[in-house]
Amino acid sequence: MDTFYLKKSTRKDKKYVMEMPKYNHKHHFGAKGMRDFTLINNKKSKFYLADKDKRDKVKKAYKARHGGDKGLGNIHSPAELSDVLLWTAPTLQGGIKNYEKRHNVNVIKKFNFM
């Protein structure tokens, strides 16, 4: 089983970077300053939405907009990383578990969550 490392991105316009040592590369993903499902579910986030129906509506709209993105299903695609890590669960930890299960990898986070 491959081990990947999830870190805060060093790019000013991205939230995270997934380092994949076995493949000797990394992928930056998640537009900084934009909301995602983990943020709209986090009471400490400026993007928090108290109404569950509104959160679900935002998620549905994201999935509709990005459902045809190139690279979905590809373990190396920033679109896949964003989709699974940031939009499949209300927490980043839940998204990590979903990514690990979907791609049979181990993800080690290298930062503290909100």
Residue frames as qw, qx, qy, qz and C-alpha x, y, z in Angstrom:
[[0.000, 0.890, 0.456, 0.000, 0.00, 0.00, 0.00],
 [0.400, 0.469, -0.018, 0.787, 1.40, 3.40, -1.02],
 [0.336, -0.672, -0.410, 0.516, 1.78, 6.16, 1.56],
 [0.242, 0.655, 0.219, 0.682, 1.02, 9.76, 0.59],
 [0.335, -0.349, -0.414, 0.771, 1.49, 12.93, 2.64],
 [0.023, 0.823, 0.449, 0.346, -1.13, 15.67, 2.84],
 [0.422, -0.294, -0.209, 0.832, 0.29, 19.10, 3.66],
 [0.154, 0.867, 0.213, -0.423, -0.70, 22.75, 3.44],
 [0.686, 0.566, 0.219, 0.400, 0.22, 24.04, 0.00],
 [0.442, -0.419, 0.056, 0.791, 3.11, 26.44, -0.46],
 [0.160, 0.357, 0.500, 0.772, 1.29, 27.97, -3.44],
 [0.105, 0.102, 0.305, -0.941, -0.59, 31.14, -2.59],
 [0.552, 0.054, -0.233, -0.799, -3.67, 30.07, -4.57],
 [0.698, -0.056, -0.689, -0.186, -4.01, 26.46, -3.31],
 [0.680, -0.600, 0.139, -0.398, -5.10, 24.95, 0.01],
 [0.814, -0.362, 0.454, -0.009, -3.28, 21.64, 0.06],
 [0.429, 0.585, -0.654, -0.214, -0.63, 19.52, -1.60],
 [0.958, -0.150, 0.217, -0.117, -0.54, 15.73, -1.76],
 [0.060, 0.685, -0.713, -0.137, 3.01, 14.38, -1.88],
 [0.976, 0.114, 0.064, -0.172, 3.39, 10.98, -3.53],
 [0.304, -0.708, 0.606, 0.195, 6.97, 9.79, -2.84],
 [0.722, 0.053, 0.672, 0.158, 6.65, 6.52, -4.77],
 [0.565, 0.688, 0.391, 0.233, 5.89, 8.51, -7.92],
 [0.502, -0.176, 0.033, 0.846, 8.35, 11.29, -7.04],
 [0.008, 0.390, 0.295, 0.872, 5.79, 14.06, -7.47],
 [0.003, 0.398, 0.633, -0.664, 3.15, 16.13, -5.75],
 [0.000, 0.543, 0.610, 0.577, -0.20, 17.69, -6.64],
 [0.039, 0.135, 0.349, -0.927, -1.52, 21.01, -5.35],
 [0.175, -0.461, -0.758, -0.427, -5.31, 21.31, -5.15],
 [0.251, -0.728, -0.588, 0.247, -8.22, 23.19, -3.65],
 [0.219, 0.649, 0.114, 0.719, -8.63, 26.87, -4.50],
 [0.332, -0.256, -0.503, 0.756, -7.60, 28.97, -1.52],
 [0.154, 0.138, 0.104, -0.973, -10.28, 31.44, -0.48],
 [0.569, -0.083, -0.500, -0.648, -13.09, 29.29, -1.88],
 [0.666, -0.255, 0.479, -0.512, -15.50, 27.26, 0.19],
 [0.434, 0.142, -0.866, -0.204, -15.69, 23.49, 0.14],
 [0.710, -0.412, -0.473, -0.318, -17.89, 20.93, 1.90],
 [0.648, -0.210, -0.525, 0.511, -15.48, 20.60, 4.83],
 [0.163, 0.074, -0.200, 0.963, -15.50, 24.37, 5.41],
 [0.427, -0.332, -0.235, -0.808, -19.24, 24.90, 5.13],
 [0.773, -0.381, -0.495, -0.109, -19.66, 22.18, 7.80],
 [0.587, -0.077, -0.449, 0.669, -17.05, 23.64, 10.18],
 [0.247, -0.884, -0.396, 0.032, -18.53, 26.03, 12.76],
 [0.470, -0.635, 0.092, 0.607, -15.14, 27.77, 13.08],
 [0.437, 0.154, 0.514, 0.722, -14.95, 28.54, 9.35],
 [0.162, 0.373, 0.026, -0.913, -16.03, 31.85, 7.82],
 [0.359, 0.074, -0.663, -0.653, -17.82, 29.73, 5.20],
 [0.073, 0.157, 0.933, -0.317, -19.94, 27.82, 7.74],
 [0.457, -0.211, -0.380, -0.776, -23.59, 27.34, 6.80],
 [0.355, -0.137, 0.709, -0.593, -25.83, 26.45, 9.73],
 [0.778, 0.252, 0.170, -0.549, -28.62, 25.09, 7.53],
 [0.556, -0.160, 0.790, 0.200, -27.96, 21.48, 6.44],
 [0.617, 0.624, 0.480, -0.002, -30.22, 21.88, 3.40],
 [0.235, 0.943, -0.184, -0.149, -28.11, 24.83, 2.24],
 [0.337, -0.583, 0.711, 0.201, -24.92, 22.82, 2.72],
 [0.634, 0.173, 0.746, 0.107, -26.37, 19.96, 0.69],
 [0.502, 0.825, 0.242, -0.094, -27.46, 22.39, -2.03],
 [0.022, 0.872, -0.444, -0.204, -23.93, 23.84, -2.28],
 [0.479, -0.306, 0.805, 0.169, -22.47, 20.33, -2.48],
 [0.641, 0.467, 0.609, 0.011, -24.94, 19.32, -5.18],
 [0.362, 0.920, -0.015, -0.148, -24.11, 22.45, -7.19],
 [0.190, -0.711, 0.640, 0.222, -20.36, 21.76, -6.90],
 [0.573, -0.026, 0.810, 0.124, -20.84, 18.16, -8.05],
 [0.586, 0.693, 0.415, -0.060, -22.95, 19.33, -11.01],
 [0.199, 0.934, -0.237, -0.177, -20.35, 21.93, -12.06],
 [0.074, -0.678, 0.727, 0.088, -17.38, 19.61, -11.69],
 [0.855, 0.021, 0.480, -0.197, -18.87, 16.22, -12.54],
 [0.831, 0.540, 0.089, 0.104, -17.25, 16.27, -15.97],
 [0.123, -0.891, 0.425, 0.106, -13.84, 17.53, -14.87],
 [0.735, 0.464, -0.489, 0.073, -10.88, 15.86, -16.55],
 [0.264, 0.419, -0.751, 0.436, -9.10, 13.45, -14.26],
 [0.678, -0.329, 0.309, -0.580, -11.93, 12.39, -11.95],
 [0.994, -0.033, 0.023, -0.103, -11.15, 8.87, -10.80],
 [0.709, 0.458, -0.338, 0.416, -7.40, 9.33, -11.38],
 [0.709, -0.543, -0.275, 0.356, -5.41, 9.12, -8.16],
 [0.522, -0.111, 0.052, 0.844, -3.03, 11.85, -9.42],
 [0.087, 0.602, 0.421, 0.673, -5.61, 14.38, -10.56],
 [0.021, 0.022, -0.378, 0.925, -6.14, 17.60, -8.59],
 [0.554, -0.192, -0.268, -0.764, -9.82, 17.32, -9.58],
 [0.749, -0.210, -0.627, -0.045, -10.00, 13.88, -7.92],
 [0.405, -0.041, -0.574, 0.710, -8.16, 15.12, -4.85],
 [0.214, -0.104, 0.147, -0.960, -10.53, 18.06, -4.44],
 [0.653, -0.193, -0.436, -0.589, -13.62, 15.98, -5.16],
 [0.750, -0.224, -0.617, 0.077, -12.85, 13.20, -2.69],
 [0.457, -0.085, -0.512, 0.722, -10.97, 15.04, 0.05],
 [0.017, 0.049, 0.199, -0.979, -12.99, 18.25, 0.12],
 [0.501, -0.006, -0.192, -0.844, -16.47, 17.28, -1.07],
 [0.598, -0.110, -0.760, -0.229, -17.33, 13.70, 0.01],
 [0.552, -0.438, -0.636, 0.316, -17.45, 14.20, 3.79],
 [0.198, -0.942, -0.190, -0.196, -18.23, 17.03, 6.21],
 [0.481, -0.797, 0.306, 0.200, -14.68, 16.89, 7.61],
 [0.370, 0.711, -0.584, -0.126, -11.26, 16.69, 5.99],
 [0.316, -0.333, 0.874, -0.162, -10.53, 13.62, 8.10],
 [0.719, 0.309, 0.550, -0.292, -13.60, 11.95, 6.59],
 [0.609, 0.739, -0.174, -0.231, -12.48, 12.93, 3.10],
 [0.027, 0.623, -0.782, -0.012, -9.05, 11.43, 3.79],
 [0.537, -0.055, 0.816, -0.207, -10.67, 8.14, 4.84],
 [0.732, 0.552, 0.281, -0.284, -12.76, 8.14, 1.66],
 [0.411, 0.776, -0.454, -0.152, -9.66, 8.80, -0.49],
 [0.218, -0.458, 0.858, -0.080, -7.72, 6.02, 1.27],
 [0.652, 0.172, 0.697, -0.243, -10.54, 3.55, 0.73],
 [0.666, 0.684, 0.085, -0.284, -11.17, 4.54, -2.89],
 [0.503, 0.752, -0.427, 0.003, -7.51, 4.37, -3.92],
 [0.956, -0.201, -0.145, 0.157, -6.13, 1.77, -1.47],
 [0.454, 0.504, -0.328, 0.658, -3.49, 4.14, -0.08],
 [0.522, -0.592, -0.428, 0.441, -2.44, 5.45, 3.32],
 [0.172, 0.768, 0.058, 0.614, -2.58, 9.25, 3.75],
 [0.545, -0.413, -0.398, 0.612, -0.61, 10.89, 6.53],
 [0.034, 0.934, 0.203, 0.291, -1.62, 14.46, 7.32],
 [0.627, 0.033, -0.240, 0.740, 1.25, 16.77, 8.21],
 [0.050, -0.319, 0.100, -0.941, -0.68, 19.65, 9.82],
 [0.095, 0.292, 0.765, -0.566, -3.38, 20.31, 12.40],
 [0.023, -0.562, -0.691, -0.454, -7.02, 20.60, 11.35],
 [0.203, -0.445, 0.049, -0.871, -9.21, 23.55, 12.31]]
